[in-house]
Amino acid sequence: MDRRKLIKIGALGSILGLSKSVFGETSNGILIKENNLIDNEPKKMIYPKIVSTWNHGMAANQKAWETIKNGGTALDAIEQGLRVTESDLTNRSVGIGGMPDRTGHVTLDACIMDEQSRCGSVAFLEGIDHPISVARKVMETTQHVMLVGKGAKDFAIENGFSKIKTPLPEVKAEWKKWLKEQEKIVKQPQINHENHDTIGMLAMDKDGNICGGCTTSGWAYKLHGRVGDSPIIGAGLFIDNEVGGAVATGLGEAIIRIAGSHTVVELMRQGASAMEACKETVDRIIKKHKNLEGLQCGFLAIDKNGSVGAFSVYNGFNFAYTDEKQHKMIDAHFDRTW
Ligand code: SD4
């Protein structure tokens, strides 16, 4: 995006009274960029920082931060951080505690990408406790990017990952209850903002290198075989270390349709801030969908200068932010309210 267009958007934002909410700078200096519209000089905020989606990001960021502080790489931080969420058996949308598809199978999706644009991914993986680590193994030890289903599971077992029986008993009981309620009526699976809880994480190290990861059990009661955006490089996650990184959460089908995370990164390449890129990508989703009922999607991004932005279709999306001085939740900006 060129300077003239930014100024145009800035002026429009002011007319609409959006300048503070969309382009303003927060007290912690995370979001940008009204000033940059004038001086066009992005602020450098390069120091280690971790961001991740939703409340469960706090515990994950904590571990990721410790990993970096103990000499780990940004990639180690991503893996270790996301493993915390995957290990939480009370989490119904990430890892083996996740909700099953409509046939009772818990199928997990995850991917990881580093500062050299190396990436690994697993999808439709069943009964393995750490999909993010399997994704890293795919990236580091194979010639491939993505393994799915039985092949991914066999690969995990060959590489020493342990098998876990899923669904967990309490999850199975919930699924059985759901099945009963359905009483053979074939409905579209419902998605709402309460069960949008995939974790996507971005980490920047002290040299400004960016890595990212994403892990989920996906849409509860999805059709058997459904894979969302989360394991798809360019949809659920994209990193280009020259430009920045982005992760997505929400209705995967809508995110895939516009190659969401890749779109965010490409907009940053054209000069948009992390915040502007997330907003414009959400705008694109809104434009492509006639019916936005229940269609929540959110993007979280970090640009090469270390600026962070997050934007969602509806209110309610938030993210965990961690650096040397702060460890806290921040609400994303949004287009509309529920
Ligand atoms: C999916 N994007 O499988 C995931 C779900 C999600 O927060 O992000 N929930 O479509």
Residues whose N, C-alpha, C, O or C-beta is under 5 A from the ligand:
A	BS01	SD4	N195 H196 D197 T198 T216 G218 W219 G228 D229 S230 A248 T249 G250 L251 G252 E253
